[in-house]
Amino acid sequence: MSACIERVPGAFDFYDELQVSSAARPEVIQAAFEVLRERVIVEDPEDAARSLARLNEAHRVLTDETLRATYDARRRSGRE
């Protein structure tokens, strides 16, 4: 996987996607991801692929220390 983070203007916020604070610890992010992933599969099976792609991308970035630091810096500077 690529280590870069490409953000498109107007793209979703990873923290909002996982419903966690930007100060959330890795174990909180992991738990939120697991709960939301199951919820999407059960409650929204027709649109699960799109929703899961967003959850997976948010999880991938926020659970990688380097990617998260880069994302946070861009987010703070408004360059999402």
C-alpha positions in Angstrom: 0.0 0.0 0.0 1.0 3.5 -0.7 2.2 5.6 2.3 0.8 8.8 0.8 -2.5 10.4 1.7 -4.4 11.9 -1.1 -7.2 14.2 0.0 -9.7 15.6 -2.4 -11.4 18.9 -1.4 -14.7 18.1 0.2 -13.7 14.6 1.0 -14.9 13.0 4.2 -13.1 13.5 7.5 -11.5 10.3 8.8 -12.3 11.0 12.5 -15.9 11.8 11.7 -16.1 8.6 9.6 -15.1 6.5 12.6 -17.0 8.7 15.0 -14.0 9.3 17.2 -12.2 12.3 18.6 -9.0 13.5 17.0 -7.3 12.6 20.3 -8.6 9.0 20.3 -6.1 6.4 21.3 -5.4 3.5 18.7 -7.5 1.0 20.7 -10.5 3.3 20.6 -10.1 3.8 16.8 -9.8 0.0 16.4 -12.9 -0.6 18.5 -14.9 2.0 16.7 -13.9 0.6 13.3 -15.0 -2.9 14.3 -18.4 -1.7 15.6 -19.1 0.5 12.6 -17.9 -2.2 10.1 -20.4 -4.7 11.6 -23.2 -2.1 11.7 -22.7 -1.3 8.0 -22.8 -4.9 7.0 -26.0 -5.5 8.9 -27.8 -2.3 8.4 -26.8 -1.2 4.9 -25.9 -4.3 2.9 -26.8 -2.7 -0.5 -24.4 0.2 0.0 -21.9 -1.7 2.1 -19.0 -1.6 -0.4 -18.9 2.2 -0.5 -19.3 2.6 3.2 -16.7 -0.1 4.0 -14.3 1.5 1.6 -14.6 4.8 3.5 -14.3 3.0 6.9 -11.3 1.0 5.7 -9.4 4.1 4.4 -10.1 6.0 7.7 -8.9 3.0 9.7 -5.8 2.6 7.5 -4.7 6.2 8.0 -5.6 6.6 11.6 -4.0 3.4 12.8 -0.7 4.1 11.1 1.3 6.5 13.3 3.1 8.2 10.3 0.0 8.5 8.1 -2.0 9.8 11.0 0.6 12.5 11.9 0.6 13.6 8.2 -3.2 13.6 8.1 -3.4 15.6 11.3 -0.9 18.2 10.1 -2.8 18.7 6.8 -6.1 18.7 8.7 -4.9 21.5 11.1 -3.6 23.6 8.2 -6.8 23.2 6.3 -5.2 21.3 3.4 -7.4 18.3 3.4 
